[in-house]
Amino acid sequence: MPRIAEYLGGHLGLLFQHDNAPGHSAYLTKEVLQSYGIYPIWWPPNSLDLSPIESIWDEQKDWVGDLDPEVHRSYRRLRYTVEVSWDQILDETIREYVRTMHDRCQAVIDANGGCTKY
């Protein structure tokens, strides 16, 4: 956890967003976040379309599959490949997904909360 504390110490007032998956809404998860002064923003229950991380994970999944199609046979290989693939994601790619947030939000509004192309 030292890396988390170091990062958060340099980003006071950080807003945190995650979906309502059981692991994210578990008591222990909330307790740890609160111990660092993190209070996640409210997020609609069925709005994965709004989160840029979903698109980033899709890219990562494709990269992992291309790198090693048999990667799921070994935890060690999977872990290594996921770490390597994460390092391949450029900061500019992440920024571009974040820049699409207005369009993502508008698409969800236009779809009355339903699925979108995102």
Phi and psi restraints in degrees (range 20) as a CNS / XPLOR table:
assign (resid 1 and name C) (resid 2 and name N)
       (resid 2 and name CA) (resid 2 and name C) 1.0 -58.0 20.0 2
assign (resid 2 and name N) (resid 2 and name CA)
       (resid 2 and name C) (resid 3 and name N) 1.0 -36.6 20.0 2
assign (resid 2 and name C) (resid 3 and name N)
       (resid 3 and name CA) (resid 3 and name C) 1.0 -63.3 20.0 2
assign (resid 3 and name N) (resid 3 and name CA)
       (resid 3 and name C) (resid 4 and name N) 1.0 -38.3 20.0 2
assign (resid 3 and name C) (resid 4 and name N)
       (resid 4 and name CA) (resid 4 and name C) 1.0 -64.8 20.0 2
assign (resid 4 and name N) (resid 4 and name CA)
       (resid 4 and name C) (resid 5 and name N) 1.0 -48.3 20.0 2
assign (resid 4 and name C) (resid 5 and name N)
       (resid 5 and name CA) (resid 5 and name C) 1.0 -61.0 20.0 2
assign (resid 5 and name N) (resid 5 and name CA)
       (resid 5 and name C) (resid 6 and name N) 1.0 -41.3 20.0 2
assign (resid 5 and name C) (resid 6 and name N)
       (resid 6 and name CA) (resid 6 and name C) 1.0 -61.8 20.0 2
assign (resid 6 and name N) (resid 6 and name CA)
       (resid 6 and name C) (resid 7 and name N) 1.0 -46.0 20.0 2
assign (resid 6 and name C) (resid 7 and name N)
       (resid 7 and name CA) (resid 7 and name C) 1.0 -63.6 20.0 2
assign (resid 7 and name N) (resid 7 and name CA)
       (resid 7 and name C) (resid 8 and name N) 1.0 -49.0 20.0 2
assign (resid 7 and name C) (resid 8 and name N)
       (resid 8 and name CA) (resid 8 and name C) 1.0 -65.1 20.0 2
assign (resid 8 and name N) (resid 8 and name CA)
       (resid 8 and name C) (resid 9 and name N) 1.0 -33.5 20.0 2
assign (resid 8 and name C) (resid 9 and name N)
       (resid 9 and name CA) (resid 9 and name C) 1.0 -61.5 20.0 2
assign (resid 9 and name N) (resid 9 and name CA)
       (resid 9 and name C) (resid 10 and name N) 1.0 -28.8 20.0 2
assign (resid 9 and name C) (resid 10 and name N)
       (resid 10 and name CA) (resid 10 and name C) 1.0 -91.0 20.0 2
assign (resid 10 and name N) (resid 10 and name CA)
       (resid 10 and name C) (resid 11 and name N) 1.0 -0.1 20.0 2
assign (resid 10 and name C) (resid 11 and name N)
       (resid 11 and name CA) (resid 11 and name C) 1.0 -134.3 20.0 2
assign (resid 11 and name N) (resid 11 and name CA)
       (resid 11 and name C) (resid 12 and name N) 1.0 56.5 20.0 2
assign (resid 11 and name C) (resid 12 and name N)
       (resid 12 and name CA) (resid 12 and name C) 1.0 -62.8 20.0 2
assign (resid 12 and name N) (resid 12 and name CA)
       (resid 12 and name C) (resid 13 and name N) 1.0 143.5 20.0 2
assign (resid 12 and name C) (resid 13 and name N)
       (resid 13 and name CA) (resid 13 and name C) 1.0 80.9 20.0 2
assign (resid 13 and name N) (resid 13 and name CA)
       (resid 13 and name C) (resid 14 and name N) 1.0 11.1 20.0 2
assign (resid 13 and name C) (resid 14 and name N)
       (resid 14 and name CA) (resid 14 and name C) 1.0 -63.3 20.0 2
assign (resid 14 and name N) (resid 14 and name CA)
       (resid 14 and name C) (resid 15 and name N) 1.0 133.2 20.0 2
assign (resid 14 and name C) (resid 15 and name N)
       (resid 15 and name CA) (resid 15 and name C) 1.0 -94.1 20.0 2
assign (resid 15 and name N) (resid 15 and name CA)
       (resid 15 and name C) (resid 16 and name N) 1.0 141.2 20.0 2
assign (resid 15 and name C) (resid 16 and name N)
       (resid 16 and name CA) (resid 16 and name C) 1.0 -122.0 20.0 2
assign (resid 16 and name N) (resid 16 and name CA)
       (resid 16 and name C) (resid 17 and name N) 1.0 131.2 20.0 2
assign (resid 16 and name C) (resid 17 and name N)
       (resid 17 and name CA) (resid 17 and name C) 1.0 -124.6 20.0 2
assign (resid 17 and name N) (resid 17 and name CA)
       (resid 17 and name C) (resid 18 and name N) 1.0 133.1 20.0 2
assign (resid 17 and name C) (resid 18 and name N)
       (resid 18 and name CA) (resid 18 and name C) 1.0 -149.4 20.0 2
assign (resid 18 and name N) (resid 18 and name CA)
       (resid 18 and name C) (resid 19 and name N) 1.0 164.2 20.0 2
assign (resid 18 and name C) (resid 19 and name N)
       (resid 19 and name CA) (resid 19 and name C) 1.0 -78.9 20.0 2
assign (resid 19 and name N) (resid 19 and name CA)
       (resid 19 and name C) (resid 20 and name N) 1.0 -174.5 20.0 2
assign (resid 19 and name C) (resid 20 and name N)
       (resid 20 and name CA) (resid 20 and name C) 1.0 -98.8 20.0 2
assign (resid 20 and name N) (resid 20 and name CA)
       (resid 20 and name C) (resid 21 and name N) 1.0 30.1 20.0 2
assign (resid 20 and name C) (resid 21 and name N)
       (resid 21 and name CA) (resid 21 and name C) 1.0 -59.3 20.0 2
assign (resid 21 and name N) (resid 21 and name CA)
       (resid 21 and name C) (resid 22 and name N) 1.0 149.1 20.0 2
assign (resid 21 and name C) (resid 22 and name N)
       (resid 22 and name CA) (resid 22 and name C) 1.0 -52.6 20.0 2
assign (resid 22 and name N) (resid 22 and name CA)
       (resid 22 and name C) (resid 23 and name N) 1.0 -39.0 20.0 2
assign (resid 22 and name C) (resid 23 and name N)
       (resid 23 and name CA) (resid 23 and name C) 1.0 -66.6 20.0 2
assign (resid 23 and name N) (resid 23 and name CA)
       (resid 23 and name C) (resid 24 and name N) 1.0 -28.1 20.0 2
assign (resid 23 and name C) (resid 24 and name N)
       (resid 24 and name CA) (resid 24 and name C) 1.0 -81.6 20.0 2
assign (resid 24 and name N) (resid 24 and name CA)
       (resid 24 and name C) (resid 25 and name N) 1.0 -29.1 20.0 2
assign (resid 24 and name C) (resid 25 and name N)
       (resid 25 and name CA) (resid 25 and name C) 1.0 -101.3 20.0 2
assign (resid 25 and name N) (resid 25 and name CA)
       (resid 25 and name C) (resid 26 and name N) 1.0 5.9 20.0 2
assign (resid 25 and name C) (resid 26 and name N)
       (resid 26 and name CA) (resid 26 and name C) 1.0 -66.2 20.0 2
assign (resid 26 and name N) (resid 26 and name CA)
       (resid 26 and name C) (resid 27 and name N) 1.0 149.9 20.0 2
assign (resid 26 and name C) (resid 27 and name N)
       (resid 27 and name CA) (resid 27 and name C) 1.0 -55.4 20.0 2
assign (resid 27 and name N) (resid 27 and name CA)
       (resid 27 and name C) (resid 28 and name N) 1.0 -46.8 20.0 2
assign (resid 27 and name C) (resid 28 and name N)
       (resid 28 and name CA) (resid 28 and name C) 1.0 -61.0 20.0 2
assign (resid 28 and name N) (resid 28 and name CA)
       (resid 28 and name C) (resid 29 and name N) 1.0 -42.4 20.0 2
assign (resid 28 and name C) (resid 29 and name N)
       (resid 29 and name CA) (resid 29 and name C) 1.0 -60.5 20.0 2
assign (resid 29 and name N) (resid 29 and name CA)
       (resid 29 and name C) (resid 30 and name N) 1.0 -47.3 20.0 2
assign (resid 29 and name C) (resid 30 and name N)
       (resid 30 and name CA) (resid 30 and name C) 1.0 -61.6 20.0 2
assign (resid 30 and name N) (resid 30 and name CA)
       (resid 30 and name C) (resid 31 and name N) 1.0 -40.6 20.0 2
assign (resid 30 and name C) (resid 31 and name N)
       (resid 31 and name CA) (resid 31 and name C) 1.0 -62.6 20.0 2
assign (resid 31 and name N) (resid 31 and name CA)
       (resid 31 and name C) (resid 32 and name N) 1.0 -44.5 20.0 2
assign (resid 31 and name C) (resid 32 and name N)
       (resid 32 and name CA) (resid 32 and name C) 1.0 -64.1 20.0 2
assign (resid 32 and name N) (resid 32 and name CA)
       (resid 32 and name C) (resid 33 and name N) 1.0 -46.0 20.0 2
assign (resid 32 and name C) (resid 33 and name N)
       (resid 33 and name CA) (resid 33 and name C) 1.0 -58.9 20.0 2
assign (resid 33 and name N) (resid 33 and name CA)
       (resid 33 and name C) (resid 34 and name N) 1.0 -46.1 20.0 2
assign (resid 33 and name C) (resid 34 and name N)
       (resid 34 and name CA) (resid 34 and name C) 1.0 -63.6 20.0 2
assign (resid 34 and name N) (resid 34 and name CA)
       (resid 34 and name C) (resid 35 and name N) 1.0 -32.4 20.0 2
assign (resid 34 and name C) (resid 35 and name N)
       (resid 35 and name CA) (resid 35 and name C) 1.0 -64.7 20.0 2
assign (resid 35 and name N) (resid 35 and name CA)
       (resid 35 and name C) (resid 36 and name N) 1.0 -23.0 20.0 2
assign (resid 35 and name C) (resid 36 and name N)
       (resid 36 and name CA) (resid 36 and name C) 1.0 -97.9 20.0 2
assign (resid 36 and name N) (resid 36 and name CA)
       (resid 36 and name C) (resid 37 and name N) 1.0 7.3 20.0 2
assign (resid 36 and name C) (resid 37 and name N)
       (resid 37 and name CA) (resid 37 and name C) 1.0 75.1 20.0 2
assign (resid 37 and name N) (resid 37 and name CA)
       (resid 37 and name C) (resid 38 and name N) 1.0 26.4 20.0 2
assign (resid 37 and name C) (resid 38 and name N)
       (resid 38 and name CA) (resid 38 and name C) 1.0 -105.5 20.0 2
assign (resid 38 and name N) (resid 38 and name CA)
       (resid 38 and name C) (resid 39 and name N) 1.0 123.3 20.0 2
assign (resid 38 and name C) (resid 39 and name N)
       (resid 39 and name CA) (resid 39 and name C) 1.0 -123.0 20.0 2
assign (resid 39 and name N) (resid 39 and name CA)
       (resid 39 and name C) (resid 40 and name N) 1.0 105.6 20.0 2
assign (resid 39 and name C) (resid 40 and name N)
       (resid 40 and name CA) (resid 40 and name C) 1.0 -59.1 20.0 2
assign (resid 40 and name N) (resid 40 and name CA)
       (resid 40 and name C) (resid 41 and name N) 1.0 147.9 20.0 2
assign (resid 40 and name C) (resid 41 and name N)
       (resid 41 and name CA) (resid 41 and name C) 1.0 -72.4 20.0 2
assign (resid 41 and name N) (resid 41 and name CA)
       (resid 41 and name C) (resid 42 and name N) 1.0 155.3 20.0 2
assign (resid 41 and name C) (resid 42 and name N)
       (resid 42 and name CA) (resid 42 and name C) 1.0 -66.3 20.0 2
assign (resid 42 and name N) (resid 42 and name CA)
       (resid 42 and name C) (resid 43 and name N) 1.0 142.1 20.0 2
assign (resid 42 and name C) (resid 43 and name N)
       (resid 43 and name CA) (resid 43 and name C) 1.0 -138.4 20.0 2
assign (resid 43 and name N) (resid 43 and name CA)
       (resid 43 and name C) (resid 44 and name N) 1.0 130.9 20.0 2
assign (resid 43 and name C) (resid 44 and name N)
       (resid 44 and name CA) (resid 44 and name C) 1.0 -59.0 20.0 2
assign (resid 44 and name N) (resid 44 and name CA)
       (resid 44 and name C) (resid 45 and name N) 1.0 142.5 20.0 2
assign (resid 44 and name C) (resid 45 and name N)
       (resid 45 and name CA) (resid 45 and name C) 1.0 -58.6 20.0 2
assign (resid 45 and name N) (resid 45 and name CA)
       (resid 45 and name C) (resid 46 and name N) 1.0 -36.5 20.0 2
assign (resid 45 and name C) (resid 46 and name N)
       (resid 46 and name CA) (resid 46 and name C) 1.0 -116.9 20.0 2
assign (resid 46 and name N) (resid 46 and name CA)
       (resid 46 and name C) (resid 47 and name N) 1.0 47.6 20.0 2
assign (resid 46 and name C) (resid 47 and name N)
       (resid 47 and name CA) (resid 47 and name C) 1.0 -122.9 20.0 2
assign (resid 47 and name N) (resid 47 and name CA)
       (resid 47 and name C) (resid 48 and name N) 1.0 47.2 20.0 2
assign (resid 47 and name C) (resid 48 and name N)
       (resid 48 and name CA) (resid 48 and name C) 1.0 -59.6 20.0 2
assign (resid 48 and name N) (resid 48 and name CA)
       (resid 48 and name C) (resid 49 and name N) 1.0 -25.9 20.0 2
assign (resid 48 and name C) (resid 49 and name N)
       (resid 49 and name CA) (resid 49 and name C) 1.0 -57.2 20.0 2
assign (resid 49 and name N) (resid 49 and name CA)
       (resid 49 and name C) (resid 50 and name N) 1.0 -24.3 20.0 2
assign (resid 49 and name C) (resid 50 and name N)
       (resid 50 and name CA) (resid 50 and name C) 1.0 -79.9 20.0 2
assign (resid 50 and name N) (resid 50 and name CA)
       (resid 50 and name C) (resid 51 and name N) 1.0 -19.5 20.0 2
assign (resid 50 and name C) (resid 51 and name N)
       (resid 51 and name CA) (resid 51 and name C) 1.0 -91.2 20.0 2
assign (resid 51 and name N) (resid 51 and name CA)
       (resid 51 and name C) (resid 52 and name N) 1.0 119.3 20.0 2
assign (resid 51 and name C) (resid 52 and name N)
       (resid 52 and name CA) (resid 52 and name C) 1.0 -62.4 20.0 2
assign (resid 52 and name N) (resid 52 and name CA)
       (resid 52 and name C) (resid 53 and name N) 1.0 -24.3 20.0 2
assign (resid 52 and name C) (resid 53 and name N)
       (resid 53 and name CA) (resid 53 and name C) 1.0 -62.9 20.0 2
assign (resid 53 and name N) (resid 53 and name CA)
       (resid 53 and name C) (resid 54 and name N) 1.0 -28.6 20.0 2
assign (resid 53 and name C) (resid 54 and name N)
       (resid 54 and name CA) (resid 54 and name C) 1.0 -62.0 20.0 2
assign (resid 54 and name N) (resid 54 and name CA)
       (resid 54 and name C) (resid 55 and name N) 1.0 -41.5 20.0 2
assign (resid 54 and name C) (resid 55 and name N)
       (resid 55 and name CA) (resid 55 and name C) 1.0 -68.0 20.0 2
assign (resid 55 and name N) (resid 55 and name CA)
       (resid 55 and name C) (resid 56 and name N) 1.0 -38.0 20.0 2
assign (resid 55 and name C) (resid 56 and name N)
       (resid 56 and name CA) (resid 56 and name C) 1.0 -65.1 20.0 2
assign (resid 56 and name N) (resid 56 and name CA)
       (resid 56 and name C) (resid 57 and name N) 1.0 -43.4 20.0 2
assign (resid 56 and name C) (resid 57 and name N)
       (resid 57 and name CA) (resid 57 and name C) 1.0 -63.7 20.0 2
assign (resid 57 and name N) (resid 57 and name CA)
       (resid 57 and name C) (resid 58 and name N) 1.0 -36.0 20.0 2
assign (resid 57 and name C) (resid 58 and name N)
       (resid 58 and name CA) (resid 58 and name C) 1.0 -60.7 20.0 2
assign (resid 58 and name N) (resid 58 and name CA)
       (resid 58 and name C) (resid 59 and name N) 1.0 -44.1 20.0 2
assign (resid 58 and name C) (resid 59 and name N)
       (resid 59 and name CA) (resid 59 and name C) 1.0 -61.3 20.0 2
assign (resid 59 and name N) (resid 59 and name CA)
       (resid 59 and name C) (resid 60 and name N) 1.0 -43.4 20.0 2
assign (resid 59 and name C) (resid 60 and name N)
       (resid 60 and name CA) (resid 60 and name C) 1.0 -63.8 20.0 2
assign (resid 60 and name N) (resid 60 and name CA)
       (resid 60 and name C) (resid 61 and name N) 1.0 -42.3 20.0 2
assign (resid 60 and name C) (resid 61 and name N)
       (resid 61 and name CA) (resid 61 and name C) 1.0 -60.0 20.0 2
assign (resid 61 and name N) (resid 61 and name CA)
       (resid 61 and name C) (resid 62 and name N) 1.0 -43.6 20.0 2
assign (resid 61 and name C) (resid 62 and name N)
       (resid 62 and name CA) (resid 62 and name C) 1.0 -62.8 20.0 2
assign (resid 62 and name N) (resid 62 and name CA)
       (resid 62 and name C) (resid 63 and name N) 1.0 -42.6 20.0 2
assign (resid 62 and name C) (resid 63 and name N)
       (resid 63 and name CA) (resid 63 and name C) 1.0 -62.8 20.0 2
assign (resid 63 and name N) (resid 63 and name CA)
       (resid 63 and name C) (resid 64 and name N) 1.0 -44.5 20.0 2
assign (resid 63 and name C) (resid 64 and name N)
       (resid 64 and name CA) (resid 64 and name C) 1.0 -61.9 20.0 2
assign (resid 64 and name N) (resid 64 and name CA)
       (resid 64 and name C) (resid 65 and name N) 1.0 -44.9 20.0 2
assign (resid 64 and name C) (resid 65 and name N)
       (resid 65 and name CA) (resid 65 and name C) 1.0 -62.8 20.0 2
assign (resid 65 and name N) (resid 65 and name CA)
       (resid 65 and name C) (resid 66 and name N) 1.0 -37.9 20.0 2
assign (resid 65 and name C) (resid 66 and name N)
       (resid 66 and name CA) (resid 66 and name C) 1.0 -71.0 20.0 2
assign (resid 66 and name N) (resid 66 and name CA)
       (resid 66 and name C) (resid 67 and name N) 1.0 -36.9 20.0 2
assign (resid 66 and name C) (resid 67 and name N)
       (resid 67 and name CA) (resid 67 and name C) 1.0 -70.0 20.0 2
assign (resid 67 and name N) (resid 67 and name CA)
       (resid 67 and name C) (resid 68 and name N) 1.0 -43.3 20.0 2
assign (resid 67 and name C) (resid 68 and name N)
       (resid 68 and name CA) (resid 68 and name C) 1.0 -153.1 20.0 2
assign (resid 68 and name N) (resid 68 and name CA)
       (resid 68 and name C) (resid 69 and name N) 1.0 88.6 20.0 2
assign (resid 68 and name C) (resid 69 and name N)
       (resid 69 and name CA) (resid 69 and name C) 1.0 -59.4 20.0 2
assign (resid 69 and name N) (resid 69 and name CA)
       (resid 69 and name C) (resid 70 and name N) 1.0 -23.1 20.0 2
assign (resid 69 and name C) (resid 70 and name N)
       (resid 70 and name CA) (resid 70 and name C) 1.0 -98.7 20.0 2
assign (resid 70 and name N) (resid 70 and name CA)
       (resid 70 and name C) (resid 71 and name N) 1.0 15.1 20.0 2
assign (resid 70 and name C) (resid 71 and name N)
       (resid 71 and name CA) (resid 71 and name C) 1.0 -59.5 20.0 2
assign (resid 71 and name N) (resid 71 and name CA)
       (resid 71 and name C) (resid 72 and name N) 1.0 -28.2 20.0 2
assign (resid 71 and name C) (resid 72 and name N)
       (resid 72 and name CA) (resid 72 and name C) 1.0 -73.1 20.0 2
assign (resid 72 and name N) (resid 72 and name CA)
       (resid 72 and name C) (resid 73 and name N) 1.0 -4.8 20.0 2
assign (resid 72 and name C) (resid 73 and name N)
       (resid 73 and name CA) (resid 73 and name C) 1.0 -79.8 20.0 2
assign (resid 73 and name N) (resid 73 and name CA)
       (resid 73 and name C) (resid 74 and name N) 1.0 -13.3 20.0 2
assign (resid 73 and name C) (resid 74 and name N)
       (resid 74 and name CA) (resid 74 and name C) 1.0 -141.1 20.0 2
assign (resid 74 and name N) (resid 74 and name CA)
       (resid 74 and name C) (resid 75 and name N) 1.0 124.3 20.0 2
assign (resid 74 and name C) (resid 75 and name N)
       (resid 75 and name CA) (resid 75 and name C) 1.0 -60.3 20.0 2
assign (resid 75 and name N) (resid 75 and name CA)
       (resid 75 and name C) (resid 76 and name N) 1.0 -42.5 20.0 2
assign (resid 75 and name C) (resid 76 and name N)
       (resid 76 and name CA) (resid 76 and name C) 1.0 -60.7 20.0 2
assign (resid 76 and name N) (resid 76 and name CA)
       (resid 76 and name C) (resid 77 and name N) 1.0 -45.0 20.0 2
assign (resid 76 and name C) (resid 77 and name N)
       (resid 77 and name CA) (resid 77 and name C) 1.0 -66.0 20.0 2
assign (resid 77 and name N) (resid 77 and name CA)
       (resid 77 and name C) (resid 78 and name N) 1.0 -41.1 20.0 2
assign (resid 77 and name C) (resid 78 and name N)
       (resid 78 and name CA) (resid 78 and name C) 1.0 -62.2 20.0 2
assign (resid 78 and name N) (resid 78 and name CA)
       (resid 78 and name C) (resid 79 and name N) 1.0 -47.8 20.0 2
assign (resid 78 and name C) (resid 79 and name N)
       (resid 79 and name CA) (resid 79 and name C) 1.0 -58.7 20.0 2
assign (resid 79 and name N) (resid 79 and name CA)
       (resid 79 and name C) (resid 80 and name N) 1.0 -48.4 20.0 2
assign (resid 79 and name C) (resid 80 and name N)
       (resid 80 and name CA) (resid 80 and name C) 1.0 -60.2 20.0 2
assign (resid 80 and name N) (resid 80 and name CA)
       (resid 80 and name C) (resid 81 and name N) 1.0 -47.0 20.0 2
assign (resid 80 and name C) (resid 81 and name N)
       (resid 81 and name CA) (resid 81 and name C) 1.0 -65.5 20.0 2
assign (resid 81 and name N) (resid 81 and name CA)
       (resid 81 and name C) (resid 82 and name N) 1.0 -39.2 20.0 2
assign (resid 81 and name C) (resid 82 and name N)
       (resid 82 and name CA) (resid 82 and name C) 1.0 -64.1 20.0 2
assign (resid 82 and name N) (resid 82 and name CA)
       (resid 82 and name C) (resid 83 and name N) 1.0 -43.1 20.0 2
assign (resid 82 and name C) (resid 83 and name N)
       (resid 83 and name CA) (resid 83 and name C) 1.0 -63.1 20.0 2
assign (resid 83 and name N) (resid 83 and name CA)
       (resid 83 and name C) (resid 84 and name N) 1.0 -43.5 20.0 2
assign (resid 83 and name C) (resid 84 and name N)
       (resid 84 and name CA) (resid 84 and name C) 1.0 -64.6 20.0 2
assign (resid 84 and name N) (resid 84 and name CA)
       (resid 84 and name C) (resid 85 and name N) 1.0 -43.1 20.0 2
assign (resid 84 and name C) (resid 85 and name N)
       (resid 85 and name CA) (resid 85 and name C) 1.0 -65.8 20.0 2
assign (resid 85 and name N) (resid 85 and name CA)
       (resid 85 and name C) (resid 86 and name N) 1.0 -35.7 20.0 2
assign (resid 85 and name C) (resid 86 and name N)
       (resid 86 and name CA) (resid 86 and name C) 1.0 -62.5 20.0 2
assign (resid 86 and name N) (resid 86 and name CA)
       (resid 86 and name C) (resid 87 and name N) 1.0 -38.9 20.0 2
assign (resid 86 and name C) (resid 87 and name N)
       (resid 87 and name CA) (resid 87 and name C) 1.0 -66.7 20.0 2
assign (resid 87 and name N) (resid 87 and name CA)
       (resid 87 and name C) (resid 88 and name N) 1.0 -17.8 20.0 2
assign (resid 87 and name C) (resid 88 and name N)
       (resid 88 and name CA) (resid 88 and name C) 1.0 -82.5 20.0 2
assign (resid 88 and name N) (resid 88 and name CA)
       (resid 88 and name C) (resid 89 and name N) 1.0 -13.6 20.0 2
assign (resid 88 and name C) (resid 89 and name N)
       (resid 89 and name CA) (resid 89 and name C) 1.0 -79.9 20.0 2
assign (resid 89 and name N) (resid 89 and name CA)
       (resid 89 and name C) (resid 90 and name N) 1.0 120.4 20.0 2
assign (resid 89 and name C) (resid 90 and name N)
       (resid 90 and name CA) (resid 90 and name C) 1.0 -79.1 20.0 2
assign (resid 90 and name N) (resid 90 and name CA)
       (resid 90 and name C) (resid 91 and name N) 1.0 147.7 20.0 2
assign (resid 90 and name C) (resid 91 and name N)
       (resid 91 and name CA) (resid 91 and name C) 1.0 -55.6 20.0 2
assign (resid 91 and name N) (resid 91 and name CA)
       (resid 91 and name C) (resid 92 and name N) 1.0 -38.4 20.0 2
assign (resid 91 and name C) (resid 92 and name N)
       (resid 92 and name CA) (resid 92 and name C) 1.0 -63.8 20.0 2
assign (resid 92 and name N) (resid 92 and name CA)
       (resid 92 and name C) (resid 93 and name N) 1.0 -35.0 20.0 2
assign (resid 92 and name C) (resid 93 and name N)
       (resid 93 and name CA) (resid 93 and name C) 1.0 -62.4 20.0 2
assign (resid 93 and name N) (resid 93 and name CA)
       (resid 93 and name C) (resid 94 and name N) 1.0 -45.3 20.0 2
assign (resid 93 and name C) (resid 94 and name N)
       (resid 94 and name CA) (resid 94 and name C) 1.0 -63.1 20.0 2
assign (resid 94 and name N) (resid 94 and name CA)
       (resid 94 and name C) (resid 95 and name N) 1.0 -45.0 20.0 2
assign (resid 94 and name C) (resid 95 and name N)
       (resid 95 and name CA) (resid 95 and name C) 1.0 -59.5 20.0 2
assign (resid 95 and name N) (resid 95 and name CA)
       (resid 95 and name C) (resid 96 and name N) 1.0 -39.7 20.0 2
assign (resid 95 and name C) (resid 96 and name N)
       (resid 96 and name CA) (resid 96 and name C) 1.0 -63.6 20.0 2
assign (resid 96 and name N) (resid 96 and name CA)
       (resid 96 and name C) (resid 97 and name N) 1.0 -42.3 20.0 2
assign (resid 96 and name C) (resid 97 and name N)
       (resid 97 and name CA) (resid 97 and name C) 1.0 -63.7 20.0 2
assign (resid 97 and name N) (resid 97 and name CA)
       (resid 97 and name C) (resid 98 and name N) 1.0 -40.0 20.0 2
assign (resid 97 and name C) (resid 98 and name N)
       (resid 98 and name CA) (resid 98 and name C) 1.0 -63.9 20.0 2
assign (resid 98 and name N) (resid 98 and name CA)
       (resid 98 and name C) (resid 99 and name N) 1.0 -38.7 20.0 2
assign (resid 98 and name C) (resid 99 and name N)
       (resid 99 and name CA) (resid 99 and name C) 1.0 -63.0 20.0 2
assign (resid 99 and name N) (resid 99 and name CA)
       (resid 99 and name C) (resid 100 and name N) 1.0 -20.4 20.0 2
assign (resid 99 and name C) (resid 100 and name N)
       (resid 100 and name CA) (resid 100 and name C) 1.0 -84.6 20.0 2
assign (resid 100 and name N) (resid 100 and name CA)
       (resid 100 and name C) (resid 101 and name N) 1.0 1.0 20.0 2
assign (resid 100 and name C) (resid 101 and name N)
       (resid 101 and name CA) (resid 101 and name C) 1.0 -56.4 20.0 2
assign (resid 101 and name N) (resid 101 and name CA)
       (resid 101 and name C) (resid 102 and name N) 1.0 -41.2 20.0 2
assign (resid 101 and name C) (resid 102 and name N)
       (resid 102 and name CA) (resid 102 and name C) 1.0 -58.9 20.0 2
assign (resid 102 and name N) (resid 102 and name CA)
       (resid 102 and name C) (resid 103 and name N) 1.0 -47.2 20.0 2
assign (resid 102 and name C) (resid 103 and name N)
       (resid 103 and name CA) (resid 103 and name C) 1.0 -64.4 20.0 2
assign (resid 103 and name N) (resid 103 and name CA)
       (resid 103 and name C) (resid 104 and name N) 1.0 -39.0 20.0 2
assign (resid 103 and name C) (resid 104 and name N)
       (resid 104 and name CA) (resid 104 and name C) 1.0 -62.3 20.0 2
assign (resid 104 and name N) (resid 104 and name CA)
       (resid 104 and name C) (resid 105 and name N) 1.0 -47.3 20.0 2
assign (resid 104 and name C) (resid 105 and name N)
       (resid 105 and name CA) (resid 105 and name C) 1.0 -62.7 20.0 2
assign (resid 105 and name N) (resid 105 and name CA)
       (resid 105 and name C) (resid 106 and name N) 1.0 -43.0 20.0 2
assign (resid 105 and name C) (resid 106 and name N)
       (resid 106 and name CA) (resid 106 and name C) 1.0 -63.8 20.0 2
assign (resid 106 and name N) (resid 106 and name CA)
       (resid 106 and name C) (resid 107 and name N) 1.0 -39.1 20.0 2
assign (resid 106 and name C) (resid 107 and name N)
       (resid 107 and name CA) (resid 107 and name C) 1.0 -63.0 20.0 2
assign (resid 107 and name N) (resid 107 and name CA)
       (resid 107 and name C) (resid 108 and name N) 1.0 -39.8 20.0 2
assign (resid 107 and name C) (resid 108 and name N)
       (resid 108 and name CA) (resid 108 and name C) 1.0 -67.2 20.0 2
assign (resid 108 and name N) (resid 108 and name CA)
       (resid 108 and name C) (resid 109 and name N) 1.0 -40.9 20.0 2
assign (resid 108 and name C) (resid 109 and name N)
       (resid 109 and name CA) (resid 109 and name C) 1.0 -61.5 20.0 2
assign (resid 109 and name N) (resid 109 and name CA)
       (resid 109 and name C) (resid 110 and name N) 1.0 -47.0 20.0 2
assign (resid 109 and name C) (resid 110 and name N)
       (resid 110 and name CA) (resid 110 and name C) 1.0 -62.5 20.0 2
assign (resid 110 and name N) (resid 110 and name CA)
       (resid 110 and name C) (resid 111 and name N) 1.0 -30.1 20.0 2
assign (resid 110 and name C) (resid 111 and name N)
       (resid 111 and name CA) (resid 111 and name C) 1.0 -91.3 20.0 2
assign (resid 111 and name N) (resid 111 and name CA)
       (resid 111 and name C) (resid 112 and name N) 1.0 12.1 20.0 2
assign (resid 111 and name C) (resid 112 and name N)
       (resid 112 and name CA) (resid 112 and name C) 1.0 52.6 20.0 2
assign (resid 112 and name N) (resid 112 and name CA)
       (resid 112 and name C) (resid 113 and name N) 1.0 41.0 20.0 2
assign (resid 112 and name C) (resid 113 and name N)
       (resid 113 and name CA) (resid 113 and name C) 1.0 86.4 20.0 2
assign (resid 113 and name N) (resid 113 and name CA)
       (resid 113 and name C) (resid 114 and name N) 1.0 -0.8 20.0 2
assign (resid 113 and name C) (resid 114 and name N)
       (resid 114 and name CA) (resid 114 and name C) 1.0 -84.9 20.0 2
assign (resid 114 and name N) (resid 114 and name CA)
       (resid 114 and name C) (resid 115 and name N) 1.0 -171.3 20.0 2
assign (resid 114 and name C) (resid 115 and name N)
       (resid 115 and name CA) (resid 115 and name C) 1.0 -69.1 20.0 2
assign (resid 115 and name N) (resid 115 and name CA)
       (resid 115 and name C) (resid 116 and name N) 1.0 153.4 20.0 2
assign (resid 115 and name C) (resid 116 and name N)
       (resid 116 and name CA) (resid 116 and name C) 1.0 -132.6 20.0 2
assign (resid 116 and name N) (resid 116 and name CA)
       (resid 116 and name C) (resid 117 and name N) 1.0 -178.3 20.0 2
assign (resid 116 and name C) (resid 117 and name N)
       (resid 117 and name CA) (resid 117 and name C) 1.0 -70.2 20.0 2
assign (resid 117 and name N) (resid 117 and name CA)
       (resid 117 and name C) (resid 118 and name N) 1.0 -14.7 20.0 2
